[in-house]
Amino acid sequence: MHFASVVVVACAAIASARSRAASFPPWAPERELAALSKASAPWADGDGRARVRRELQRSVDALRPRETVADVSALVGEVLRNSGDLILDGRIFAHAHKPGAKDKRRGLAVMLKSATRYVALPNVAWYANEGSGGSLQDRDCRNVSVPFTVIAKKFGYASDCGILVPNPYFGNPGWINDLMGSLESWHHHASALRAAAAARPLATRIPKAFWRGKLLNHEGPNAHAYKFNDGRHVEYMGERYKERVEAGGLYPERHGDCEASGKEDGDRARLLGVSLTVARPDIFDVKCHMFDPPKNFTCVPDAAAAAELERARDAVLKHSKALYEDEFLHQGNYTRYKYALNLPGQTSGSYSRNLNHLWSIGAGVLLWDSSIVEWYYPALTTGETHVAVNRSTAIPVLDRLEGDMKEVAKLVAGAQRVHGQHMCARCIAQYWRDVFAAIRARVRYDLVLDDKTKVLAVVEAEGACDVYHEVAVSFPADDKHNYHGSIAYYKNHKPTVSRGVGLCDWLRRERKQEKVRVVR
């Protein structure tokens, strides 16, 4: 192909991407990616995997390079002092008393061990940040000392110095946390969702945008004061939760303190999303199985945004009985709907684990417009893989889509491509391998971590022998048989996680065996 022809094709691709972006509401992460890439349309090449790799490399390039054994040894010591994790010869070693969410730590260990069943993970040391909003927003991300990963960046790609990695909720069907992180379980579960989706053509689906989840608040001492009792939600004083909700909410007249720290961001977005059902119940089925929305918006700095929230609050409280649904819907039932809406996470307004499976259900995906990003977001393109919406654009977008089934079919195909290229079990394993390989190359971990004598010297010098142990993960022998979607399957295929051998004991044993092999 002549150079002039290449230029014409490239220009046409950029023009096409601009046209797609202009035809639907803009999406914040796409705009930021364009700015970071210093390109008008970085998604125009059509290769989502290449864009994901470029963003990964941009984050890894923020790490301070290491070039000598002494420098790398110092880095490994710093990782150990910060309760970081290590992978050595495919084994996962972690600090026995690392603070944080135990279920996420367990899920991460299961996911990484699952990944080794698909790919070989290189030797690496890093710190896994389990939060959903990042931790170094005020730091200069041009000379980061310790490699660390995050599962989302609430304020965009450049807001945090961490390296984006998958969240650990793959494999967890929603009610059995012990399966969190199991890529085998995720493979079976996603396959079942895709089969259910294939059995429901678009023309037969309910023409509504579907969402289920919690709508709560962080206002005052009674926020989130719930417990489970025989499978039903009960308010902490023992009064029947459903009856209180149907009467207008738990505390319809009580306004607690306005939450200004950002914890309420997710609940406020969910409030706006649920209010769409009040406005247009013919095209939105957005309801809650836990319902106590935020009510005080006096600290919201933008007057227009505060007014929008107040209107949504008044609407949902007036129709609370219609918006509450105590029936738990399994994810296979999502395939009954033509559209799937994803709203920000309830805890702090960052990522939502709900999105993990939405790419598999054969529906058009609607993402609530925000600055949140996850590891695969560079591969997403407005109008191709999803459409971004907010309270003012969601209704006209859905009206438009309902009038153009070819557009919907294109979105469904794009969503399925996202799963096939980024969310499949092997895809996730390969991405972890890419992350660790990039970190290794940047900080020359090969100089130390591939030599057990040098690793042992660092661990002993840091006094970490007694606190670092292998995270031993074992899987049922028959976990690759056909998945049938039953609770019995899940209960019988939970991986087992236990504390294994101490890091120093293992290193000494392996070093001794290596010497024996050399003698032979």
C-alpha positions in Angstrom: 0.0 0.0 0.0 1.4 3.4 -1.0 2.1 6.0 1.8 -0.7 8.3 0.5 -3.1 5.4 0.8 -2.0 4.7 4.3 -2.6 8.4 5.3 -6.1 8.3 3.7 -7.0 5.1 5.6 -5.7 6.5 8.9 -7.6 9.8 8.4 -10.7 7.9 7.6 -10.4 5.8 10.7 -9.9 8.9 12.9 -12.9 10.6 11.2 -15.0 7.5 11.8 -14.1 7.5 15.4 -14.9 11.1 15.8 -18.2 10.5 14.1 -19.1 7.7 16.5 -18.1 9.8 19.5 -20.2 12.7 18.3 -23.3 10.6 17.7 -23.5 9.5 21.3 -22.9 11.5 24.6 -19.1 11.8 25.3 -17.5 9.5 27.8 -15.0 10.9 30.4 -12.4 8.1 30.2 -12.3 8.3 26.4 -11.7 12.1 26.5 -8.9 11.6 29.1 -7.2 8.8 27.1 -7.1 11.1 24.1 -5.4 13.8 26.1 -2.9 11.4 27.6 -2.1 9.9 24.2 -1.8 13.4 22.7 -4.0 12.2 19.9 -7.4 13.3 18.7 -8.7 9.7 18.5 -6.4 7.1 20.2 -9.1 4.5 19.8 -9.2 4.9 16.0 -6.8 2.0 15.4 -9.5 -0.5 16.3 -7.1 -2.6 18.4 -8.3 -2.4 22.0 -5.6 -4.8 23.2 -2.9 -2.5 22.0 -4.5 0.5 23.7 -4.6 -1.5 27.0 -1.0 -2.4 26.6 0.0 1.2 26.0 -1.8 2.4 29.1 -0.2 -0.4 31.1 3.2 0.7 29.9 2.5 4.4 30.7 1.7 3.4 34.3 4.8 1.1 34.6 7.0 3.9 33.2 6.2 5.9 36.3 8.3 3.5 38.3 11.9 4.5 39.1 14.2 2.3 37.1 16.6 0.0 38.9 19.9 -1.2 37.4 22.1 -2.8 40.0 21.7 -5.8 42.4 22.0 -3.5 45.4 19.3 -1.2 44.1 16.9 -4.1 43.3 17.6 -5.7 46.7 16.7 -2.4 48.4 13.5 -2.3 46.4 12.6 -5.9 47.4 13.3 -4.9 51.0 11.0 -1.9 50.7 8.2 -4.2 49.3 8.6 -6.5 52.3 8.5 -3.6 54.8 5.2 -2.4 53.2 3.6 -5.9 53.5 3.7 -6.5 49.8 3.4 -9.7 47.9 5.9 -11.9 46.0 5.5 -14.5 43.3 8.5 -17.0 43.1 8.4 -20.0 40.9 4.6 -19.7 40.6 4.1 -19.6 44.3 2.5 -16.7 46.1 4.0 -15.4 49.3 2.3 -12.8 51.5 2.6 -11.1 54.8 0.7 -13.0 57.5 -0.7 -9.9 59.1 -1.2 -7.5 56.2 -4.0 -5.1 57.0 -7.1 -4.7 54.8 -10.0 -6.7 53.5 -9.4 -10.4 54.0 -11.9 -11.4 51.4 -10.1 -9.4 48.7 -6.7 -10.7 49.7 -8.1 -14.2 49.5 -9.7 -13.5 46.1 -6.4 -12.0 44.8 -4.5 -15.1 45.9 -7.1 -17.4 44.2 -7.0 -15.4 41.0 -3.2 -15.4 40.8 -3.0 -19.1 41.4 -5.8 -19.7 38.9 -3.8 -17.6 36.4 -0.8 -20.0 36.8 -3.1 -22.7 35.3 -3.3 -20.7 32.1 0.1 -19.0 31.9 3.4 -18.9 33.7 3.7 -15.8 36.0 7.2 -14.4 36.3 9.0 -13.8 39.6 7.9 -10.4 40.9 7.4 -8.3 44.1 4.8 -5.6 44.5 2.2 -4.1 46.7 -1.5 -4.8 46.0 -3.7 -1.9 47.0 -7.1 -3.3 47.7 -9.0 0.0 47.6 -11.3 1.1 44.9 -10.3 4.7 44.6 -6.5 4.7 44.5 -4.3 6.1 47.2 -1.7 8.6 45.8 -3.8 11.3 44.2 -1.5 14.0 45.5 1.8 12.3 44.6 4.0 13.1 41.6 3.6 10.0 39.4 7.0 10.4 37.6 9.3 8.6 40.1 7.3 6.0 42.0 9.4 3.9 44.3 7.5 0.7 44.9 5.4 -1.1 42.2 1.8 -1.2 43.3 -1.4 -2.2 41.7 -5.0 -0.8 42.1 -8.2 -2.3 40.9 -9.7 1.0 39.8 -8.9 4.7 39.6 -11.9 6.7 40.6 -10.7 10.0 39.2 -9.2 8.8 35.9 -6.0 7.2 34.5 -3.6 10.0 35.6 -5.1 10.5 39.1 -3.2 7.7 40.7 0.3 6.2 40.3 -0.9 2.6 40.6 -1.0 0.0 37.8 -4.5 -1.1 37.0 -5.3 -4.8 37.4 -8.5 -6.9 37.5 -10.7 -6.8 40.6 -11.0 -10.1 42.5 -14.7 -10.6 42.1 -14.5 -12.8 39.0 -15.8 -16.3 39.8 -18.0 -15.1 42.6 -21.6 -15.6 41.5 -22.9 -13.1 44.0 -23.6 -15.2 47.0 -20.6 -17.4 47.6 -17.5 -15.3 48.4 -15.3 -18.4 48.7 -15.3 -18.6 44.9 -14.0 -15.0 44.5 -11.0 -14.9 42.2 -11.5 -18.4 40.7 -10.9 -18.1 37.0 -12.1 -21.6 36.5 -15.4 -20.7 38.2 -15.5 -17.5 36.1 -15.0 -19.5 32.9 -17.9 -21.8 33.7 -20.1 -19.0 34.9 -19.5 -16.7 31.9 -20.0 -19.6 29.5 -23.4 -20.3 31.1 -24.3 -16.6 30.8 -23.3 -16.5 27.1 -25.3 -19.6 26.5 -28.4 -18.1 28.2 -27.8 -14.9 26.1 -27.7 -16.9 22.9 -31.0 -18.5 23.7 -32.7 -15.0 23.9 -32.5 -13.1 20.7 -32.7 -9.3 21.0 -36.2 -9.2 19.4 -37.6 -11.3 22.2 -36.1 -9.4 25.1 -37.8 -6.9 27.4 -37.1 -3.4 25.9 -35.8 -1.9 29.1 -32.5 -1.0 30.8 -32.1 -3.3 33.7 -30.2 -2.8 37.1 -30.5 -4.2 40.6 -28.5 -3.3 43.6 -28.3 -1.3 46.9 -29.3 2.3 47.3 -28.2 3.4 50.8 -26.5 6.4 52.4 -23.7 7.5 54.6 -25.7 10.2 56.5 -25.5 10.0 60.2 -25.2 7.1 62.8 -27.8 4.9 61.3 -26.3 4.6 57.8 -26.0 1.0 56.7 -27.3 -0.4 60.0 -28.7 -3.6 58.5 -28.4 -7.3 59.1 -29.8 -10.4 57.5 -32.4 -12.5 59.1 -33.6 -15.7 57.3 -32.7 -14.2 54.0 -34.7 -11.0 54.4 -33.3 -7.5 55.1 -34.2 -6.2 58.5 -33.6 -2.7 60.0 -31.2 -2.8 63.0 -34.0 -2.1 65.5 -35.8 -5.3 64.4 -38.5 -3.6 62.4 -39.4 -5.2 59.1 -37.3 -3.6 56.5 -39.7 -4.1 53.6 -42.6 -2.5 55.5 -40.5 0.5 56.3 -39.4 0.9 52.7 -42.9 0.6 51.4 -44.0 3.3 53.8 -41.6 5.7 52.2 -38.1 4.6 53.2 -36.4 3.9 56.5 -36.2 7.5 57.6 -38.1 9.6 55.1 -38.2 12.7 57.3 -34.7 12.4 58.8 -31.9 14.2 57.1 -28.5 13.3 58.5 -25.3 15.2 57.8 -24.4 15.8 54.2 -21.5 13.6 53.2 -18.8 15.7 51.7 -15.8 13.2 51.6 -16.8 11.4 48.4 -18.2 8.3 50.1 -21.7 9.3 48.9 -20.7 9.6 45.2 -21.9 6.1 44.4 -25.2 6.4 46.2 -25.9 9.7 44.6 -25.3 8.3 41.1 -27.5 5.4 42.0 -30.2 7.7 43.2 -30.2 9.5 39.8 -30.3 6.1 38.0 -33.2 4.8 40.0 -35.1 8.0 39.4 -35.1 7.1 35.7 -37.6 4.3 36.5 -40.0 6.9 38.0 -39.6 9.1 34.9 -39.9 6.4 32.2 -40.9 3.0 33.6 -41.6 1.9 30.0 -37.8 1.8 29.2 -36.1 1.6 32.6 -36.3 -1.2 35.2 -33.8 0.2 37.7 -34.7 -1.0 41.2 -33.2 -1.7 44.6 -33.2 -4.7 46.9 -31.9 -2.4 49.7 -33.4 1.0 49.8 -32.5 4.0 52.0 -31.4 6.8 49.6 -29.3 9.8 50.5 -31.4 12.9 51.3 -29.1 15.8 52.3 -27.3 17.6 49.5 -26.5 20.9 51.2 -22.8 20.3 50.8 -22.9 19.6 47.1 -21.0 22.6 45.7 -22.7 22.7 42.3 -26.2 24.2 42.7 -27.5 22.5 39.5 -26.2 19.1 40.6 -27.7 19.5 44.1 -31.1 20.5 42.6 -31.0 17.4 40.3 -30.3 15.2 43.3 -33.1 16.8 45.3 -35.6 16.2 42.4 -34.5 12.6 42.2 -34.7 12.1 46.0 -38.3 13.4 46.1 -39.3 11.3 43.1 -37.9 8.0 44.5 -39.2 8.5 48.0 -42.7 9.2 46.6 -42.5 5.9 44.6 -40.4 3.8 47.0 -42.9 0.9 47.0 -42.5 0.5 43.2 -38.7 0.8 43.3 -38.1 -1.8 46.0 -37.8 -5.4 45.0 -36.7 -7.9 47.6 -36.4 -10.8 45.2 -32.8 -11.6 44.4 -32.3 -12.1 40.7 -29.5 -14.4 39.6 -27.3 -13.0 36.8 -28.7 -15.5 34.2 -32.0 -13.6 34.5 -30.3 -10.4 33.3 -30.4 -11.9 29.8 -34.2 -11.2 29.7 -33.4 -7.5 29.1 -32.3 -5.7 26.0 -30.1 -3.3 27.9 -27.9 -3.5 31.0 -27.2 -0.4 33.0 -24.0 -0.2 35.1 -24.0 2.3 38.0 -20.9 3.2 40.1 -20.1 1.2 43.2 -22.1 1.8 46.2 -19.3 2.0 48.7 -17.5 5.0 47.4 -18.6 5.6 43.8 -15.7 3.8 42.2 -15.9 0.6 40.2 -18.8 -1.8 40.4 -18.2 -5.6 40.4 -21.6 -5.9 38.6 -19.9 -4.8 35.4 -17.7 -7.9 35.2 -20.5 -10.1 33.8 -22.5 -7.5 31.8 -20.3 -7.9 28.8 -21.4 -11.6 28.6 -25.2 -11.3 28.7 -25.9 -10.3 25.1 -27.3 -6.9 26.0 -26.4 -3.3 25.0 -24.3 -2.0 27.9 -25.0 1.5 29.3 -22.2 2.9 31.5 -23.0 5.7 33.8 -20.7 8.5 32.7 -17.9 9.2 35.3 -14.1 9.4 35.5 -13.8 5.8 36.9 -11.4 3.5 35.0 -10.5 -0.1 35.2 -7.7 -2.0 33.5 -9.5 -2.8 30.2 -11.2 0.6 29.7 -8.8 1.8 27.1 -10.3 -0.9 24.8 -13.8 0.6 25.1 -15.2 2.9 22.5 -18.4 4.9 22.8 -21.0 3.7 20.3 -19.1 0.5 19.6 -18.8 -1.4 22.9 -21.2 0.7 25.1 -22.9 4.0 25.4 -22.2 6.4 28.3 -25.3 8.0 29.9 -26.2 10.3 32.8 -29.5 11.5 34.2 -30.1 14.0 31.4 -28.9 11.8 28.5 -30.2 8.3 29.4 -33.7 8.8 28.2 -33.0 10.3 24.8 -30.2 7.6 24.3 -32.6 4.8 25.0 -35.3 6.3 22.9 -32.8 6.5 20.0 -31.6 3.0 20.4 -35.2 1.6 20.5 -35.6 3.2 17.1 -32.5 1.5 15.6 -32.0 -2.2 16.3 -29.0 -2.3 14.1 -27.3 0.1 16.5 -28.3 -2.1 19.4 -27.0 -5.2 17.6 -23.6 -3.4 17.1 -23.4 -2.6 20.8 -24.1 -6.2 21.7 -21.4 -7.4 19.3 -19.0 -4.9 20.8 -19.8 -6.0 24.3 -19.2 -9.6 23.4 -15.9 -8.7 21.9 -14.9 -7.0 25.2 -15.5 -10.3 27.0 -13.7 -12.4 24.3 -10.6 -10.2 24.3 -10.3 -8.9 27.9 -12.7 -10.6 30.3 -12.3 -14.3 29.5 -10.5 -16.4 32.1 -7.4 -16.8 29.9 -7.5 -13.1 29.0 -7.3 -12.1 32.7 -4.4 -14.5 33.3 -2.5 -13.2 30.3 -3.0 -9.6 31.5 -1.6 -10.4 34.9 1.4 -11.9 33.1 1.8 -8.8 31.1 1.7 -6.6 34.2 4.3 -8.6 36.0 6.5 -8.8 32.9 6.4 -5.1 32.5 7.3 -4.4 36.1 10.2 -6.9 36.0 11.6 -5.2 32.9 11.3 -1.7 34.5 13.0 -2.5 37.8 15.2 -5.4 36.7 13.8 -7.9 39.2 15.7 -10.6 37.3 18.9 -9.5 39.0 17.6 -10.6 42.4 14.3 -12.5 42.4 15.6 -15.2 40.0 18.4 -16.0 42.5 17.1 -17.7 45.7 20.3 -16.9 47.6 19.9 -13.2 46.9 16.2 -13.3 47.8 16.9 -15.1 51.1 19.6 -12.6 52.0 17.1 -9.7 51.6 14.3 -11.5 53.5 16.6 -12.3 56.4 18.0 -8.8 56.5 14.5 -7.4 56.8 13.6 -9.8 59.6 10.6 -11.1 57.5 11.2 -14.8 57.8 8.5 -15.2 60.5 5.8 -13.2 58.9 6.0 -14.2 55.2 4.4 -17.5 54.2 3.1 -19.1 51.1 -0.6 -18.6 50.3 -1.4 -22.2 49.4 -4.4 -22.5 47.1 -5.8 -25.8 45.9 -8.6 -26.5 43.5 -11.0 -29.5 43.2 -9.6 -32.1 40.8 -12.8 -32.1 38.7 -13.4 -28.3 38.5 -13.2 -28.3 34.7 -16.4 -30.3 34.1 -19.5 -28.7 32.7 -21.1 -25.9 34.7 -24.9 -26.2 35.3 -25.5 -23.1 37.3 -26.4 -24.8 40.5 -25.6 -23.9 44.0 -24.3 -27.4 44.5 -21.7 -26.8 41.8 -20.4 -23.8 43.5 -20.3 -25.4 46.9 -18.5 -28.4 45.6 -15.9 -26.4 43.6 -14.6 -23.8 46.1 -10.9 -23.5 46.2 -9.1 -24.1 49.5 -6.8 -21.4 50.8 -4.4 -22.0 53.7 -1.1 -20.8 55.1 1.7 -22.8 53.6 5.4 -23.0 54.1 7.4 -20.0 55.5 9.2 -18.0 52.8 12.7 -18.5 54.3 12.1 -22.2 54.9 11.1 -22.6 51.3 14.0 -20.6 50.0 16.5 -22.6 52.0 14.9 -25.9 50.9 14.9 -24.9 47.3 18.5 -23.6 47.5 19.6 -26.9 48.9 17.8 -28.9 46.2 19.4 -26.7 43.6 22.8 -27.6 44.9 22.0 -31.3 44.9 20.9 -31.0 41.3 24.1 -29.2 40.4 26.2 -32.0 42.0 24.4 -34.6 40.1 
